[in-house]
Amino acid sequence: MKIKPIKVSVLNQYIKKYLMSNSILNNLRVEGEISNIRISKTGYTYFSLCDEVSCINCVAFFADNISKDGDKIIAEGELSVYEAKGSYQLVIRNIERVGFGKILADLEMMKERLKAEGMFDRHRDIPTYPSRIGIITSKTGAALKDILKTFEGVKAAIEIIIYNTLVQGEKSKESIIDGLKFFNNENNKPDVILISRGGGSFEDLNVFNDLKVAEEVYKSEIPVVTGIGHETDRTLTDYVADIYCHTPTAAAERIIRGYKDIEEKLEGYAYALRQNTLNNLSMKEASLNSSKFILKSCLPVENIYRLVNETEGYKNIIKIRTEKELEGLSFQLKLLKEKLIGYDYSKKLKEGFALVSDNSGNIIRKSEQIEIKDILNIRFMDFIIQAETINIKEVE
């Protein structure tokens, strides 16, 4: 015989009554550290009480304006169930302060240690126009949607590679480190690496305070940009990164800032060209109208028709010359745009060309720059060849 089903609310009510009937759970003293403390509009205080391995949700039906994140306390209260969500929580009656918590104290000590070792001082520049961007984040997170939407806002052929990783939980540390190693592999190197996740609690973001994650970021040969959490969050990973941004969207904006700047300049040039042309046409039209009035007022009638025809001719000449000038300016603008695109030598590499330089990084343009037995670096799109100069011949 099947058991008769009950409603979820009935189950939660039963569990709550069961907990309330337990004398031990009704008179608890729990020690831990405060995390994510906040006071609601109703004046209630909500926070998590944590130790090194676990946390519990707490609520105090009074405003605690003294406690702060990182405080170590002994909370007196009872275990209860929040029926609406079916989650259990500690209802606090009294808070006994013990001191500053070990979790945040250890984090501060780690921060000072890394700072003293100089790991916070490296701030490498990222390319102005990156063509290949590596992203380390969760493919299912809201942060990735915001990042991709920002990248789609620029008219550029950007290759985006996403390394799907866990961003919280026990296995997230290894997952993030694997992502950094993946992008630092010779075959996968992007121009810049973006590490990102959306906002969350201190516990959710705590993987980015892990020492091994921070050290792997510092070891990266590729510049690293971080956009983790909200504006108030900053982790050890943010401190060791080359560029730290408050949010994922801000980090994406920082990476493509060069493209945005050039688009704004081109739009400014086009606007100025249109305005100057319209102003010139208005001035010419005003001059023509003035001349027509003078002709009508001062010249004999028999000359008016002749002068009208001449005026129309001048008007057509002005129009033709203005159009030619506009075409010339438009052509120059296109040339400038092509030159900007031409500066991106990676496109030439994709076409099969190569870039030759000496061991000092100087690009070889003349035969006087090299001698027999010099070592040359020949850069192709996806690889570099080192060659020794055997002979030098002038090309006729």
C-alpha positions in Angstrom: 0.0 0.0 0.0 1.4 3.4 -1.0 1.9 6.0 1.7 -0.4 9.0 1.4 1.6 12.1 0.2 1.8 15.3 2.2 2.5 18.9 1.2 5.9 20.4 1.4 4.7 23.0 3.9 3.4 20.2 6.2 6.8 18.5 6.1 8.6 21.8 7.0 6.2 22.5 9.8 6.8 19.0 11.2 10.6 19.4 11.0 10.3 22.7 12.8 8.2 21.3 15.6 10.6 18.4 15.9 13.6 20.7 16.3 11.8 23.0 18.8 11.0 19.9 20.9 14.7 19.1 21.2 16.0 20.7 24.4 19.6 20.5 23.2 18.9 22.3 19.9 16.9 24.9 21.8 19.8 26.0 23.9 23.0 26.2 21.8 26.3 28.0 22.1 28.1 28.0 18.8 31.5 29.4 18.1 32.6 30.7 14.7 33.4 33.7 12.5 30.9 36.1 11.1 30.7 36.3 7.3 28.4 38.3 4.9 26.7 40.2 7.7 23.8 42.5 6.7 20.9 44.3 8.4 17.5 44.2 6.6 15.0 47.0 6.3 13.0 45.4 9.1 16.0 45.8 11.5 16.9 42.0 11.5 20.5 40.9 11.3 21.5 38.1 8.9 24.9 36.5 8.6 26.8 33.2 8.2 28.7 31.7 11.1 31.7 29.7 9.8 34.7 27.7 10.8 37.5 26.3 8.6 35.2 23.8 6.9 31.6 24.7 7.3 29.0 27.5 7.7 25.5 27.9 9.0 22.9 30.6 8.3 22.0 32.8 11.3 19.3 35.4 12.0 19.0 37.8 15.0 15.7 39.6 15.3 17.5 42.8 16.3 19.9 45.2 14.6 23.5 44.3 15.4 25.4 47.5 14.5 28.6 46.3 16.3 29.6 43.0 14.7 31.4 42.9 11.3 32.8 40.3 8.9 35.7 38.4 10.4 34.6 38.8 14.0 34.9 35.7 16.1 31.8 35.2 18.3 29.9 32.7 20.5 26.3 32.8 19.4 23.6 31.7 21.8 20.3 30.6 20.4 18.2 27.8 19.0 18.0 25.8 15.8 14.9 26.5 13.7 13.6 26.0 10.2 12.7 28.8 7.8 9.5 27.2 6.4 9.3 29.2 3.2 12.5 27.7 1.9 12.9 24.6 3.9 16.3 25.7 5.2 17.5 25.5 8.8 19.1 28.4 10.6 20.3 29.5 14.0 18.0 32.0 15.6 20.3 34.2 17.8 19.3 35.5 21.2 22.7 36.8 22.3 26.2 37.4 20.8 29.4 37.1 22.9 32.4 38.6 21.1 35.6 36.6 21.3 37.9 38.6 18.9 39.1 38.8 15.3 38.4 35.5 13.4 41.1 33.2 12.2 39.8 33.0 8.6 40.2 36.7 7.8 43.2 37.0 10.0 45.0 34.3 8.0 43.8 36.0 4.8 45.3 39.3 5.9 48.6 37.6 6.9 48.7 35.9 3.5 48.0 39.3 1.7 50.9 41.0 3.6 53.2 38.1 2.8 52.5 38.2 -0.9 52.8 42.0 -0.9 56.2 41.8 0.8 57.3 39.3 -1.9 56.4 41.9 -4.6 53.6 39.8 -6.1 51.2 42.8 -6.0 53.6 45.1 -8.0 53.5 43.5 -11.4 51.2 45.3 -13.8 51.9 44.3 -17.4 50.2 46.2 -20.2 47.7 44.3 -22.4 47.6 44.8 -26.2 45.6 47.8 -27.4 43.8 45.7 -30.0 43.8 42.1 -28.7 42.8 39.6 -31.5 42.7 36.5 -29.2 41.1 36.5 -25.7 41.1 33.6 -23.3 38.3 33.5 -20.7 38.4 31.3 -17.5 34.9 31.1 -16.1 31.8 29.0 -15.9 29.9 28.6 -19.2 26.6 28.5 -17.3 27.3 31.7 -15.2 25.6 35.1 -15.8 29.1 36.7 -15.9 29.9 35.1 -19.2 26.8 36.4 -20.9 27.7 40.0 -19.8 31.2 39.6 -21.1 30.2 38.3 -24.5 27.6 41.0 -24.9 30.3 43.6 -24.2 32.7 42.0 -26.7 29.9 41.9 -29.4 29.6 45.7 -29.1 32.8 46.3 -31.1 33.3 45.8 -34.8 36.4 43.7 -34.7 37.4 40.1 -35.6 38.2 38.9 -32.1 38.8 35.2 -31.4 37.3 34.3 -28.0 38.3 31.0 -26.3 36.3 30.0 -23.2 37.8 27.5 -20.7 34.8 26.2 -18.8 35.7 25.9 -15.1 34.2 25.6 -11.7 34.2 28.9 -9.8 33.2 27.6 -6.4 33.4 24.4 -4.4 36.2 22.0 -3.5 37.3 21.2 -7.1 37.2 24.8 -8.3 40.8 25.5 -7.3 42.3 22.8 -9.5 39.8 23.7 -12.3 41.0 27.4 -12.4 44.7 26.4 -12.2 44.2 24.0 -15.1 42.6 26.9 -17.1 45.7 29.0 -16.5 48.0 26.2 -17.5 45.9 25.6 -20.6 46.2 29.2 -21.9 49.9 29.3 -21.1 50.5 26.3 -23.3 52.5 27.3 -26.4 49.7 26.1 -28.7 46.8 27.9 -26.9 48.3 31.3 -26.0 45.9 34.2 -26.3 46.9 37.9 -26.1 45.2 38.3 -22.7 43.5 36.1 -20.1 40.3 37.1 -18.3 39.3 35.4 -15.1 35.8 36.1 -14.1 32.7 35.1 -12.0 29.6 36.9 -10.8 29.0 38.1 -7.3 28.5 35.9 -4.3 29.2 35.4 -0.7 32.6 35.4 0.9 32.5 31.6 0.9 31.6 31.6 -2.8 34.5 33.8 -3.8 37.0 32.3 -1.3 38.6 30.0 -4.0 40.1 33.2 -5.4 41.9 33.8 -2.1 43.7 30.4 -2.4 47.5 30.8 -2.4 48.0 28.3 -5.2 45.5 30.0 -7.5 47.2 33.4 -6.8 50.7 31.9 -7.5 49.5 30.4 -10.7 48.1 33.8 -11.8 51.5 35.4 -11.0 53.4 32.7 -13.0 51.3 33.3 -16.1 53.3 34.4 -19.1 50.1 36.0 -20.5 48.8 39.2 -18.9 45.8 38.4 -16.6 42.7 40.6 -16.1 40.3 39.8 -13.3 36.6 40.7 -12.9 35.4 38.8 -9.9 32.3 39.5 -7.8 30.9 43.0 -7.1 32.6 46.4 -6.6 33.2 45.7 -2.9 34.9 42.3 -3.4 38.7 42.0 -3.9 40.6 38.7 -3.6 44.2 37.6 -3.6 43.8 36.8 -7.2 42.8 40.4 -8.0 45.9 41.7 -6.2 48.4 39.6 -8.2 46.6 40.1 -11.5 48.1 42.6 -14.0 44.8 44.5 -14.2 42.0 44.3 -11.6 38.4 45.4 -12.4 35.4 45.6 -10.1 33.0 43.5 -12.2 33.1 41.1 -15.2 31.6 43.7 -17.4 34.2 46.3 -16.4 36.9 43.8 -17.1 35.6 43.1 -20.6 35.3 46.9 -21.3 38.9 47.3 -20.2 40.2 44.6 -22.6 38.5 46.1 -25.7 39.0 49.8 -24.7 41.4 50.3 -27.7 38.7 49.2 -30.2 36.2 51.5 -28.5 38.6 54.5 -28.7 39.3 54.1 -32.4 35.6 53.7 -33.2 34.9 56.9 -31.4 37.6 58.7 -33.2 36.4 57.6 -36.6 32.8 58.6 -35.7 34.2 62.0 -34.6 36.0 62.5 -37.9 32.8 61.6 -39.9 30.7 63.9 -37.9 33.2 66.8 -38.3 33.3 66.2 -42.1 29.5 66.3 -42.4 29.2 69.5 -40.3 32.0 71.3 -42.2 30.4 70.4 -45.5 26.9 71.6 -44.4 28.4 74.8 -43.1 30.2 75.4 -46.4 27.1 74.7 -48.4 25.1 77.1 -46.2 27.6 79.9 -46.6 27.6 79.4 -50.4 23.8 79.4 -50.5 23.7 82.6 -48.5 26.2 84.2 -50.8 24.1 83.2 -53.8 20.9 84.5 -52.4 22.7 87.8 -51.6 24.0 88.1 -55.1 20.6 87.4 -56.6 19.1 90.2 -54.6 21.8 92.6 -55.7 21.3 91.6 -59.3 17.6 92.2 -59.1 18.0 95.6 -57.5 20.9 97.1 -59.5 21.3 95.5 -62.9 19.3 96.3 -66.0 16.5 93.9 -66.8 18.2 92.6 -70.0 21.2 91.4 -68.0 19.3 89.6 -65.3 18.6 86.5 -67.3 22.2 86.2 -68.3 23.4 86.6 -64.7 20.8 84.1 -63.5 22.2 81.6 -65.9 25.7 82.4 -64.8 24.7 82.0 -61.2 23.2 78.6 -61.9 26.4 77.6 -63.5 28.4 78.7 -60.5 26.0 76.8 -58.3 26.6 73.6 -60.3 30.4 74.1 -60.2 30.2 74.6 -56.4 28.1 71.4 -56.1 30.4 69.4 -58.3 33.6 70.6 -56.5 32.0 70.1 -53.1 31.1 66.5 -54.0 34.6 65.9 -55.3 36.0 67.3 -52.1 33.7 65.1 -50.1 34.7 62.1 -52.2 38.4 62.9 -51.6 37.9 63.3 -47.9 35.9 60.1 -47.8 38.7 58.3 -49.7 41.3 59.7 -47.2 39.2 58.5 -44.3 39.1 55.0 -45.9 42.9 55.1 -46.4 43.4 56.0 -42.7 41.1 53.1 -41.7 43.0 50.7 -44.0 46.3 51.9 -42.5 45.0 51.3 -39.0 44.0 47.8 -40.1 47.3 47.3 -41.9 49.2 48.0 -38.7 48.0 44.6 -37.4 50.8 42.4 -38.7 49.1 39.3 -37.5 46.8 39.5 -40.5 49.9 39.4 -42.8 51.1 36.4 -40.9 47.8 34.6 -41.5 48.3 35.3 -45.2 51.6 33.4 -45.1 54.0 36.2 -44.7 56.8 36.0 -42.0 58.4 38.5 -39.7 62.2 38.3 -39.4 64.1 39.7 -36.5 67.5 39.3 -34.8 68.0 38.0 -31.3 67.6 41.5 -29.9 64.1 41.7 -31.4 65.1 44.2 -34.1 63.1 43.7 -37.4 65.4 43.0 -40.3 64.8 45.4 -43.2 68.3 45.9 -44.7 71.2 43.5 -45.5 73.5 45.8 -43.5 71.7 44.6 -40.3 72.9 41.0 -40.5 76.2 39.2 -41.0 77.1 35.6 -41.9 76.4 33.1 -39.0 73.9 35.5 -37.3 70.9 33.8 -35.7 67.6 35.0 -37.1 64.1 34.5 -35.6 61.5 33.9 -38.4 58.0 34.5 -37.0 55.0 32.8 -38.7 51.4 32.9 -37.5 51.6 29.9 -35.1 55.3 29.2 -34.7 58.8 30.7 -34.8 61.8 29.3 -36.6 65.4 30.1 -35.6 67.8 30.1 -38.5 71.6 30.7 -39.0 72.6 33.1 -41.8 74.7 31.1 -44.4 74.8 33.6 -47.2 73.6 37.1 -48.0 72.6 38.0 -51.6 71.3 41.2 -52.9 68.0 40.9 -54.9 68.0 42.5 -58.3 
